[in-house]
Amino acid sequence: MDWGAGLIAAFTASPIIMAVDKAVVEATSGSKGVFQSFFGTLKHAVRNPLIFLRSREFLWIFAVYGSTYMAANSIDSVCKITETNDVIPKLIGVTAVNMTASILKDRAFAYYFGRQVNNRVGLISYAFWLLRDVLTMAAAFVIPSRASKYLQENRGMDKSSADKISLVSFPILFQVFLSPVHMLGYDFYNFKERTFRERIDFLQPKYISTVGIRMLRMGAAYGIGGVNNRSLRDKFMTHFEGSDWDKSYPHTKHPRT
């Protein structure tokens, strides 16, 4: 049930995420504009849906988010059963899964859509992507549950609304800081010879559009995908274990994420 919900949720979010990731890589390489690439990919998806769904880039994104949601759900269940605080297990476990899958995906996208050079992805690119992923996982799976609890206890918000607002807002807002980190990882692959000042000058005009489209990406990943994952998991568990399924587990001090 944890895995089924995760896979279905990943499928609902993957088309938009893939279009955004491809657009950012092509824009960073200088081959296309961000929105030119993004809307071109979506048109291709509408005109040739089966080819789109079988494409290697779509399957990469589906694998990244399917594994991420499955890991988050499984760790949440284990922590409830064992009465364990979920912060460290989720931060380590989900980050490890998402980081590994995301970095492998980033390397593949660099080869598919970056400059056609004979460069191998260097350690500095991996370092930028690693930093991005650690902070993204904190924004997606650790901070929202704490923020939701605060909104419920201090702002009188109901749990459903607090969960949704927290889950969607933090991954989106973090893109103001994380988008440049993401872009620099690709820039170091595409242009190894540039100085850091030249990198900033090249990426600066693309900053606003990249932040905007990556906010859309995070809205898909943790709004569409994250909310669907939570909702489907609740429905599956309710169907198989009853409406009080959550109460059958020992509760930790923290709300479900």
C-alpha positions, 0 to 999 in steps of 0.5 A, a space after each residue: 500500500 505504501 509502494 502502490 500509493 507512491 508509484 501512482 502519485 509519481 506517475 501523476 507528477 512526472 510529466 510536468 517534472 520531466 518537462 521542467 528538468 529538460 528545459 532547465 538543462 537545455 537553457 543552461 547549455 544555451 541550446 534553447 530557452 526555458 519556456 521554449 523547451 518546456 512547452 515543446 515537451 508538453 506539446 510532444 506529450 499531448 501529440 505522442 503520449 505513448 512515445 512520451 511515456 516510454 521515453 528514457 527521460 520520463 522513466 528517469 523522473 518516474 523512477 526518482 519520484 516513485 522511489 522517493 515517495 515509496 521510501 517516505 511512506 515506508 519509513 513513516 510506517 516503520 517509525 509508527 510501528 516502532 514508536 521512533 521519532 521520524 525526523 532523522 530516519 526520514 532525513 537520512 533514508 529519504 535523502 539517500 534514496 532521492 539523492 542517489 536517484 536524482 544525481 543519477 538522473 541529473 548525470 543522464 540529463 546532462 548527457 542527453 540534453 547538455 552540450 555535446 561535449 566529451 566531458 564526464 560529470 565532475 565532482 563539483 557538479 555532484 557536490 552542487 546537486 548533493 547540496 541541493 538534494 539535502 536541502 530539498 529533502 529537509 524542505 519536503 519531508 522534515 520541515 512541513 510536518 513541524 510547520 503543520 503542527 505549528 499552524 494547527 496549535 498556534 493559528 487554529 488551522 485544521 490538520 488537512 489544510 495545515 498539512 497541504 499548505 506546509 507540504 506545498 509551500 516549503 519546497 516551492 519557496 526554497 527554489 529561490 536559493 536552490 535554483 542557482 545551485 542546481 544551475 551551477 551543477 550543470 554549468 560546470 559540466 557544460 563549460 569547465 573552462 569558465 571562471 566563477 564570475 563568467 558563470 554568474 554572468 551567464 546564469 544571471 539572465 536565466 535566474 528569474 525564469 529558472 526559479 519560476 519554472 522550478 517552483 512549478 516543478 516543486 508544485 508538481 512534485 510535492 503539491 500534485 505528487 506529494 498530496 496525491 501520495 498522502 491522499 492515496 495512502 490514506 485511502 488504501 490504508 482505510 480500505 484494507 485496515 479500516 477508517 481507524 488504521 492510523 490509530 492502530 499504530 503507536 503514535 510518536 510525538 510528531 504528526 504524520 508526513 
